[in-house]
Amino acid sequence: MIFISKYIVPKGFVGLTLYPFIFLKNKTLKEDTTLINHERIHLKQQLELCILAFYLWYLIEWFIKILVYKNAFSAYKNISFEREAYLNENDLDYLTTRKNWAFINYL
């Protein structure tokens, strides 16, 4: 389910996925198939980790990556969940061929 909310999506970002919802900064982004695919990859990741564990893992990995990269945005871009989503967002068939727990390959 896709919602538009400029208040929920953090500054500097255009989308955010909080299972089972995808929030977009503005309605024109609903037509961005690459962005929607990216966010759907996150939905699959969240389901695999029973949602709560996904958010815990995401935060822990982000904090560790901040220590490594010494930059919050670089840390974000290198979180395994984000790496998988960014590297496969252009492949609109990715979710049909994706193996379970595929994000592990992006650690």
N, C-alpha and C positions, 0 to 999 in steps of 0.2 A: 504494500500500500504506500503510495507516494503522497507526501504533503509538502506544501510550500510554507516556509517559515524563515524569515530573515533573522529572527531572534534566537532560534535554536541552533542554527548553523554558525559555528564560530567565525570571527573575522578572519579573512584571508582564505577561507574555504568556501566551496560551492555546494557541498553535499555532506550528509552525515547519516549513518545508518544506526538505528537503535531498534533492534529486533522487536517486532516485525515491520518496522516503519523505515522508509527512506525519506529524509527531509532534504529539500533543495532550497537554495537561497532565493530563486525566483522561478516563475512558471515557464519561462522559455527553456529552462534547463531540462524540462520533461522530454524535450525532443533530442537531447544529447544522448545517443545510444551508447557511446563509450562511457560516459559518466554513470549512466544507469547500470551498465554491465559491471563497472567497478563496484558500485554499491551492492549489487546482487551477489558478487563474489563475497563481500563482507557478510551478507545474510547467511550464506552457506557456511562460512567459517564460524559464525556465531552459533548456528545450530549444532555444528560438530562438537563444540565445546560447551554445550548446554547453556549458552548465553552468558551466565554470570562468570564462568571460568574464562570466557573470551575476554571480558572487560578487565578481569584481574591480570591475566597474562599480558594483555595489551599494555596496561599501565606499568607493570613490572619491567617488561621489555623496553618500553619507552624510557623509563628512568635509567636503566642500564645503558642504553644507547646514548643518552645525554652525557653520561660519564665518559663514554668512548669518543663521541663526536664533538662534545663540548658546545653543542648547538641544538636547540630544541627542534628546529625544522629539519635539520639533517637527521636527527634521531627519529623523528616521525617518518621520514621517507625510507628509513632503513629498518623499520619494524617489519617482521616477517609477513604479517598480514597485509601490510601496505605494499611491500615488494611484490607479493603474489598478485595483488589486485592491479597495481600499476603495470606490471609486466604482461598481464593477460587481458587488460581491459579492452583492447582493440579486437580481440578474438571473440566474436559474439557467440561462437559455439563452445567456448572454453568450459562452461559449466556442464555441458552434456558429456564431456570427455574427462573432466577433472576427477582425479582420484581423491578419496577421503584423506583428510589431514595433509593435503598437498602443501599447505603453508610451511610445514616442517622443512621442506626443501629450500626454503628461502631464509632460514636462520643465518 
